[in-house]
Amino acid sequence: MGSSTNGSRRSIQYISINSGHVPPGEWCQIDGAWKVTDSRAGLGWYNFDPDSGSVLMGSSNLRRGLSPLQTELEALVWAMQSMLVHNKRRMNFQTDSAQLVKMVSKPAEWPAFAILLEEVEHCRGMFQAFSLTYIPRTKNTRADKLARSARAQPHDVYYINSVPPIPLPGPV
């Protein structure tokens, strides 16, 4: 696990993609759904605050980009922006994309994604505490279902609420 501190209020942390340890506190699981045969990609995120028990989730679609990794990055950007809009400044983001964790931890190695990675950096600077953690796909079923359901819609979808738009899997 590596970390760096940027100023007195902001701590930025990356958990090794091989580590099962997740920092305590509020978390937001993210996922992107991409298929070469579909014209749209789906984004999904599921936020949970263990202190209050509150849930917030988002499901959206957009024109399919060039790769599944781009869609995962788009999902992270949207989730970060959404958490900031809801004044959630200490967040443990979780993804089932090990490549996304690597990309965000070393953005200079991914010039093709520079614009989106700059947006991640911009948003990250507004968090008091931020982590991005790899989790197994089996632990990311809610965000996955939100992303897949949005991808399957033939019309534009943009949904943020505490009530799911579709039935979600139970606790894993």
C-alpha positions in Angstrom: 0.0 0.0 0.0 1.3 3.4 -0.9 0.1 6.8 0.1 1.0 10.5 -0.2 -0.2 13.5 1.6 -1.0 16.7 -0.3 -1.5 19.5 2.2 -2.7 19.0 5.8 -6.3 18.1 5.0 -6.0 15.8 2.0 -4.7 12.2 2.1 -4.6 10.1 -1.1 -4.2 6.4 -0.8 -3.9 3.6 -3.3 -4.4 0.1 -2.1 -2.3 -2.6 -3.7 -4.4 -4.4 -6.2 -3.3 -7.6 -4.5 -4.5 -6.5 -1.1 -7.9 -7.5 0.3 -7.7 -4.7 2.9 -10.3 -2.0 2.4 -10.1 1.2 4.5 -13.0 1.7 6.9 -15.7 4.3 6.2 -18.0 5.2 3.4 -17.4 3.4 0.0 -18.6 3.7 -3.6 -18.4 0.7 -5.9 -18.1 1.6 -9.6 -18.5 -0.4 -12.9 -18.7 0.2 -16.6 -20.5 -2.1 -19.0 -19.1 -2.2 -22.6 -19.8 -4.6 -25.5 -18.4 -4.2 -29.0 -21.8 -5.2 -30.4 -23.7 -2.5 -28.5 -23.9 1.2 -29.5 -24.1 2.3 -25.9 -22.0 1.7 -22.8 -23.4 1.7 -19.2 -22.1 3.3 -16.1 -23.0 2.3 -12.6 -22.1 3.2 -9.0 -23.3 2.1 -5.6 -22.5 4.2 -2.5 -22.9 3.0 1.1 -22.3 4.9 4.4 -21.9 2.3 7.1 -22.3 4.9 9.9 -25.8 6.0 8.8 -26.8 3.0 6.6 -27.7 5.4 3.8 -27.4 4.3 0.2 -27.1 6.3 -3.0 -26.7 4.9 -6.5 -26.3 6.0 -10.1 -27.0 4.4 -13.4 -26.3 6.1 -16.8 -25.5 5.3 -20.4 -23.6 7.1 -23.1 -22.3 6.4 -26.6 -19.9 3.5 -26.5 -16.2 4.5 -26.4 -13.2 2.7 -27.8 -12.6 0.2 -25.0 -14.0 -1.3 -21.8 -11.2 0.5 -19.9 -12.4 3.9 -21.1 -15.9 3.0 -19.9 -14.5 2.0 -16.4 -12.7 5.4 -16.3 -15.8 7.2 -17.3 -17.7 5.4 -14.5 -15.0 6.5 -12.0 -15.2 10.2 -13.1 -19.0 10.2 -12.9 -19.0 8.6 -9.5 -16.4 11.0 -8.2 -18.3 14.0 -9.5 -21.5 12.6 -8.0 -20.0 12.1 -4.6 -18.7 15.7 -4.6 -22.1 17.1 -5.6 -23.5 15.2 -2.6 -20.8 16.7 -0.4 -19.2 13.3 0.3 -15.5 14.3 0.7 -14.0 11.1 2.2 -14.5 8.2 -0.1 -13.2 4.7 -0.7 -13.9 4.0 -4.4 -13.9 0.3 -5.3 -13.6 -1.3 -8.8 -13.3 -4.7 -10.2 -10.8 -3.4 -12.8 -7.2 -3.9 -11.7 -6.2 -2.0 -14.9 -8.1 1.0 -13.8 -6.3 1.1 -10.4 -3.0 0.9 -12.2 -4.0 3.6 -14.7 -5.1 6.1 -11.9 -1.9 5.4 -9.9 0.4 6.1 -12.9 -1.5 8.4 -15.2 1.6 9.4 -17.2 1.8 5.9 -18.6 -1.6 6.2 -20.2 -1.5 9.2 -22.6 -4.4 8.1 -24.6 -6.6 8.7 -21.6 -5.0 12.0 -20.5 -8.2 14.1 -20.6 -10.2 11.7 -18.4 -7.2 11.2 -16.1 -6.9 14.9 -15.7 -10.5 15.0 -14.6 -9.8 12.3 -12.1 -6.9 14.4 -10.7 -9.1 17.5 -10.6 -11.9 15.7 -8.7 -9.4 13.9 -6.4 -8.1 17.3 -5.3 -11.5 18.1 -3.9 -11.6 15.1 -1.6 -10.4 15.2 2.0 -9.6 11.5 1.7 -9.6 9.3 -1.4 -8.8 5.8 -2.1 -9.2 3.5 -5.1 -9.3 -0.2 -4.4 -9.5 -3.3 -6.5 -12.2 -5.7 -5.4 -13.2 -9.0 -6.9 -16.0 -9.0 -9.5 -18.1 -11.1 -7.1 -18.1 -8.2 -4.6 -19.2 -5.6 -7.2 -22.5 -7.0 -8.3 -24.7 -4.0 -7.6 -22.6 -1.5 -9.6 -22.3 -4.1 -12.3 -26.1 -4.6 -12.5 -26.7 -0.8 -12.6 -24.2 -0.4 -15.4 -25.5 -3.4 -17.5 -29.1 -2.3 -17.1 -28.3 1.2 -18.4 -26.3 -0.2 -21.3 -29.3 -2.2 -22.4 -31.6 0.8 -22.7 -32.1 2.1 -26.2 -32.7 5.7 -24.9 -30.7 8.0 -22.7 -30.6 7.1 -19.0 -29.4 9.3 -16.1 -30.5 8.1 -12.7 -29.3 9.0 -9.2 -31.4 8.0 -6.2 -31.5 6.0 -3.0 -34.1 3.6 -4.6 -32.8 1.2 -7.2 -34.3 1.4 -10.7 -34.1 -2.4 -10.9 -33.8 -5.2 -8.4 -30.3 -5.4 -7.2 -28.4 -8.5 -5.8 -28.4 -8.8 -2.0 -25.3 -8.6 0.2 -22.4 -10.6 -1.0 
